[in-house]
Amino acid sequence: MRMFWLIMTLMLFAGCAALDRQQHAHMLNLAVQDDQTCRDQGWQYPDPRYISCRMQLDDNRQHRDWMNLQIMSQSRYQNPSAVPAVLPREIYRPLDRDRYHCRYVSENSQDYILCGEAPKPS
């Protein structure tokens, strides 16, 4: 029985590691796509217009994901009579320009420009 739990735990860790690698690869692919989109518009890093371009692409993606979550939460109520009078709704928070930064990262002998919003200081 103990061996069973050990194997299950190892499988869980392997699954988490595989998911993490997949998410990291997706993040790098998005960085390459966004970089190319902003370069096609004539912007180069570290130009502030390049950073604004990347922020707009990230914000559009984040807003689309937020809208999908809103639609999914509304679709929980299949019966119109079961819909509460006031649906709980989160307010969309756009990215903060003051906390949005980009940086160079070299990985697997390839250079990337990763951008994102820094966490709020505590």
Summary of the structure (lengths in Angstrom):
residues: 122
radius of gyration: 20.3
end to end distance: 45.1
largest distance: 62.0
contacts: 252
relative contact order: 0.12
helix: 59%
strand: 13%
